[in-house]
Amino acid sequence: MKHELVPHQEILSEADTKKICTQLNIIKNQLPRMYDNDPIVDVLGAKVGDVIKIVRSSQTAGQTDYYRLVVSPPIK
């Protein structure tokens, strides 16, 4: 999705996901979550279990990477 207010987002490969989890000393399920009904998940074609990398830019922090695990929303 190209828009100046939407940060760059991409689906990570399994190898990249393992690398990031090793660097952060966590397991995949410890990543913050993003529901599979989020519009960007649909745009990217991501599915439950995928990890999405979000690249945010700011004037003070520069460029920062964030990671989200795609999950199903809880059933009410």
N, CA, C and O atoms as a DFTB+ gen file, in Angstrom:
304 C
 N C O
     1  1       0.849      -1.166       0.000
     2  2       0.000       0.000       0.000
     3  2       0.897       1.232       0.000
     4  3       1.744       1.387       0.880
     5  1       0.718       2.084      -0.959
     6  2       1.539       3.292      -1.073
     7  2       0.722       4.507      -0.635
     8  3      -0.236       4.901      -1.300
     9  1       1.114       5.085       0.482
    10  2       0.514       6.307       0.991
    11  2       1.496       6.908       1.972
    12  3       2.135       6.177       2.728
    13  1       1.630       8.214       1.975
    14  2       2.647       8.851       2.819
    15  2       2.425       8.622       4.308
    16  3       3.376       8.717       5.084
    17  1       1.204       8.324       4.728
    18  2       0.925       8.095       6.142
    19  2       1.008       6.625       6.542
    20  3       0.956       6.302       7.729
    21  1       1.134       5.739       5.567
    22  2       1.215       4.303       5.850
    23  2       2.669       3.863       5.734
    24  3       3.276       4.018       4.674
    25  1       3.245       3.309       6.824
    26  2       4.635       2.872       6.754
    27  2       4.794       1.655       5.839
    28  3       3.836       0.923       5.590
    29  1       6.007       1.454       5.347
    30  2       6.291       0.288       4.510
    31  2       6.088      -0.981       5.338
    32  3       6.537      -1.064       6.481
    33  1       5.409      -1.964       4.754
    34  2       5.162      -3.232       5.430
    35  2       5.403      -4.369       4.455
    36  3       5.111      -4.256       3.265
    37  1       5.943      -5.474       4.973
    38  2       6.203      -6.641       4.131
    39  2       6.121      -7.909       4.970
    40  3       6.324      -7.882       6.183
    41  1       5.820      -9.015       4.305
    42  2       5.787     -10.312       4.970
    43  2       7.209     -10.857       5.008
    44  3       7.903     -10.869       3.992
    45  1       7.641     -11.310       6.189
    46  2       8.982     -11.884       6.317
    47  2       8.976     -13.354       5.912
    48  3       7.987     -14.058       6.115
    49  1      10.072     -13.804       5.345
    50  2      10.236     -15.227       5.054
    51  2      10.442     -15.961       6.376
    52  3      10.727     -15.339       7.399
    53  1      10.299     -17.264       6.352
    54  2      10.507     -18.065       7.563
    55  2      11.939     -17.918       8.057
    56  3      12.174     -17.853       9.264
    57  1      12.893     -17.865       7.140
    58  2      14.304     -17.707       7.523
    59  2      14.537     -16.362       8.202
    60  3      15.234     -16.290       9.214
    61  1      13.955     -15.294       7.650
    62  2      14.099     -13.970       8.260
    63  2      13.403     -13.909       9.619
    64  3      13.891     -13.258      10.543
    65  1      12.264     -14.586       9.736
    66  2      11.552     -14.627      11.013
    67  2      12.412     -15.298      12.075
    68  3      12.517     -14.800      13.196
    69  1      13.028     -16.423      11.729
    70  2      13.900     -17.121      12.688
    71  2      15.086     -16.245      13.079
    72  3      15.484     -16.214      14.244
    73  1      15.646     -15.537      12.105
    74  2      16.786     -14.658      12.366
    75  2      16.402     -13.544      13.346
    76  3      17.138     -13.264      14.292
    77  1      15.253     -12.915      13.117
    78  2      14.785     -11.833      13.990
    79  2      14.511     -12.364      15.397
    80  3      14.885     -11.731      16.384
    81  1      13.861     -13.519      15.489
    82  2      13.567     -14.096      16.808
    83  2      14.857     -14.415      17.559
    84  3      14.931     -14.226      18.774
    85  1      15.859     -14.891      16.853
    86  2      17.158     -15.165      17.479
    87  2      17.801     -13.870      17.960
    88  3      18.319     -13.810      19.075
    89  1      17.769     -12.841      17.128
    90  2      18.348     -11.548      17.508
    91  2      17.649     -10.951      18.724
    92  3      18.293     -10.347      19.582
    93  1      16.332     -11.122      18.797
    94  2      15.554     -10.557      19.899
    95  2      15.472     -11.501      21.100
    96  3      14.946     -11.137      22.152
    97  1      16.002     -12.726      20.930
    98  2      15.985     -13.746      21.981
    99  2      14.552     -14.050      22.443
   100  3      14.257     -14.075      23.638
   101  1      13.680     -14.278      21.466
   102  2      12.283     -14.600      21.741
   103  2      11.846     -15.742      20.835
   104  3      12.568     -16.134      19.918
   105  1      10.650     -16.274      21.105
   106  2      10.026     -17.203      20.166
   107  2       8.953     -16.424      19.401
   108  3       8.497     -15.372      19.848
   109  1       8.567     -16.946      18.267
   110  2       7.647     -16.246      17.365
   111  2       6.350     -15.815      18.064
   112  3       5.844     -14.722      17.810
   113  1       5.815     -16.668      18.939
   114  2       4.549     -16.359      19.609
   115  2       4.658     -15.218      20.613
   116  3       3.638     -14.755      21.124
   117  1       5.870     -14.757      20.905
   118  2       6.050     -13.636      21.824
   119  2       6.012     -12.282      21.112
   120  3       6.052     -11.236      21.760
   121  1       5.934     -12.302      19.794
   122  2       5.832     -11.048      19.040
   123  2       4.467     -10.402      19.285
   124  3       3.490     -11.100      19.554
   125  1       4.397      -9.075      19.193
   126  2       3.086      -8.415      19.253
   127  2       2.211      -8.945      18.116
   128  3       2.713      -9.388      17.083
   129  1       0.903      -8.891      18.326
   130  2      -0.018      -9.489      17.366
   131  2      -0.718      -8.457      16.486
   132  3      -0.863      -7.286      16.836
   133  1      -1.144      -8.954      15.329
   134  2      -1.950      -8.176      14.387
   135  2      -3.027      -9.140      13.891
   136  3      -2.714     -10.242      13.442
   137  1      -4.290      -8.731      13.971
   138  2      -5.374      -9.622      13.565
   139  2      -5.434      -9.800      12.050
   140  3      -5.097      -8.896      11.285
   141  1      -5.870     -10.987      11.641
   142  2      -5.926     -11.283      10.209
   143  2      -7.040     -10.533       9.485
   144  3      -7.129     -10.599       8.260
   145  1      -7.892      -9.818      10.226
   146  2      -8.918      -8.999       9.572
   147  2      -8.472      -7.542       9.416
   148  3      -9.262      -6.689       9.011
   149  1      -7.208      -7.258       9.738
   150  2      -6.639      -5.922       9.533
   151  2      -6.520      -5.684       8.023
   152  3      -6.072      -6.574       7.300
   153  1      -6.908      -4.515       7.539
   154  2      -6.864      -4.258       6.091
   155  2      -5.490      -4.484       5.458
   156  3      -5.418      -4.986       4.337
   157  1      -4.406      -4.131       6.137
   158  2      -3.070      -4.295       5.539
   159  2      -2.716      -5.772       5.373
   160  3      -1.975      -6.133       4.459
   161  1      -3.243      -6.626       6.251
   162  2      -3.005      -8.072       6.126
   163  2      -3.611      -8.566       4.818
   164  3      -3.009      -9.368       4.105
   165  1      -4.805      -8.077       4.516
   166  2      -5.471      -8.443       3.264
   167  2      -4.702      -7.912       2.057
   168  3      -4.518      -8.629       1.073
   169  1      -4.254      -6.665       2.126
   170  2      -3.506      -6.055       1.016
   171  2      -2.213      -6.824       0.747
   172  3      -1.850      -7.052      -0.407
   173  1      -1.516      -7.226       1.820
   174  2      -0.249      -7.950       1.668
   175  2      -0.448      -9.411       1.274
   176  3       0.467     -10.046       0.749
   177  1      -1.646      -9.942       1.526
   178  2      -1.892     -11.355       1.260
   179  2      -1.330     -12.248       2.351
   180  3      -1.041     -13.421       2.112
   181  1      -1.175     -11.694       3.554
   182  2      -0.630     -12.465       4.673
   183  2      -1.691     -13.407       5.227
   184  3      -2.889     -13.210       5.023
   185  1      -1.229     -14.425       5.924
   186  2      -2.135     -15.384       6.550
   187  2      -1.705     -15.604       7.997
   188  3      -0.619     -15.194       8.405
   189  1      -2.567     -16.253       8.759
   190  2      -2.275     -16.527      10.165
   191  2      -0.939     -17.260      10.262
   192  3      -0.694     -18.232       9.548
   193  1      -0.085     -16.776      11.155
   194  2       1.241     -17.372      11.342
   195  2       2.354     -16.598      10.657
   196  3       3.527     -16.778      10.985
   197  1       2.000     -15.736       9.706
   198  2       3.009     -14.907       9.042
   199  2       3.474     -13.793       9.977
   200  3       2.742     -13.371      10.873
   201  1       4.688     -13.329       9.758
   202  2       5.217     -12.187      10.498
   203  2       5.368     -11.030       9.520
   204  3       5.942     -11.178       8.441
   205  1       4.842      -9.879       9.918
   206  2       4.904      -8.682       9.089
   207  2       5.920      -7.720       9.686
   208  3       5.897      -7.430      10.882
   209  1       6.809      -7.233       8.832
   210  2       7.793      -6.223       9.228
   211  2       7.231      -4.858       8.844
   212  3       6.821      -4.637       7.704
   213  1       7.220      -3.948       9.816
   214  2       6.738      -2.587       9.605
   215  2       7.925      -1.651       9.783
   216  3       8.578      -1.669      10.827
   217  1       8.209      -0.838       8.779
   218  2       9.340       0.092       8.834
   219  2       8.783       1.499       9.028
   220  3       8.194       2.080       8.117
   221  1       8.978       2.032      10.228
   222  2       8.472       3.372      10.547
   223  2       9.610       4.374      10.518
   224  3      10.733       4.073      10.922
   225  1       9.308       5.558      10.039
   226  2      10.296       6.638       9.995
   227  2       9.828       7.793      10.863
   228  3       8.641       8.114      10.913
   229  1      10.786       8.412      11.547
   230  2      10.480       9.620      12.311
   231  2      11.682      10.551      12.245
   232  3      12.803      10.121      11.973
   233  1      11.437      11.810      12.495
   234  2      12.517      12.790      12.452
   235  2      13.488      12.599      13.605
   236  3      14.670      12.918      13.474
   237  1      13.013      12.086      14.727
   238  2      13.880      11.942      15.899
   239  2      14.570      10.586      15.980
   240  3      15.732      10.505      16.379
   241  1      13.870       9.529      15.609
   242  2      14.430       8.183      15.753
   243  2      14.988       7.618      14.456
   244  3      15.625       6.564      14.463
   245  1      14.757       8.301      13.349
   246  2      15.195       7.756      12.069
   247  2      14.257       6.650      11.629
   248  3      13.036       6.805      11.672
   249  1      14.826       5.538      11.210
   250  2      14.034       4.412      10.731
   251  2      14.064       3.293      11.765
   252  3      15.136       2.900      12.226
   253  1      12.885       2.777      12.132
   254  2      12.778       1.726      13.135
   255  2      11.917       0.598      12.590
   256  3      10.881       0.842      11.971
   257  1      12.351      -0.645      12.822
   258  2      11.595      -1.815      12.378
   259  2      10.750      -2.357      13.524
   260  3      11.207      -2.448      14.664
   261  1       9.518      -2.713      13.202
   262  2       8.605      -3.344      14.145
   263  2       8.126      -4.633      13.504
   264  3       8.082      -4.742      12.279
   265  1       7.766      -5.610      14.328
   266  2       7.339      -6.908      13.820
   267  2       6.019      -7.288      14.471
   268  3       5.820      -7.069      15.666
   269  1       5.118      -7.860      13.678
   270  2       3.816      -8.290      14.169
   271  2       3.516      -9.690      13.645
   272  3       3.756      -9.995      12.477
   273  1       2.986     -10.536      14.527
   274  2       2.554     -11.882      14.173
   275  2       1.078     -11.827      13.810
   276  3       0.274     -11.298      14.577
   277  1       0.714     -12.361      12.664
   278  2      -0.683     -12.370      12.230
   279  2      -1.410     -13.512      12.938
   280  3      -0.998     -14.669      12.865
   281  1      -2.508     -13.158      13.630
   282  2      -3.313     -14.134      14.363
   283  2      -4.790     -13.908      14.052
   284  3      -5.171     -12.860      13.530
   285  1      -5.616     -14.901      14.377
   286  2      -7.061     -14.739      14.264
   287  2      -7.562     -13.975      15.478
   288  3      -7.031     -14.153      16.575
   289  1      -8.579     -13.122      15.308
   290  2      -9.119     -12.415      16.471
   291  2      -9.814     -13.403      17.406
   292  3     -10.287     -14.452      16.968
   293  1      -9.876     -13.064      18.698
   294  2     -10.539     -13.973      19.641
   295  2     -12.033     -14.078      19.336
   296  3     -12.649     -13.126      18.857
   297  1     -12.590     -15.219      19.612
   298  2     -14.025     -15.442      19.405
   299  2     -14.759     -14.941      20.639
   300  3     -14.399     -15.271      21.769
   301  1     -15.789     -14.142      20.408
   302  2     -16.555     -13.577      21.536
   303  2     -17.700     -14.470      21.907
   304  3     -18.451     -14.158      22.831
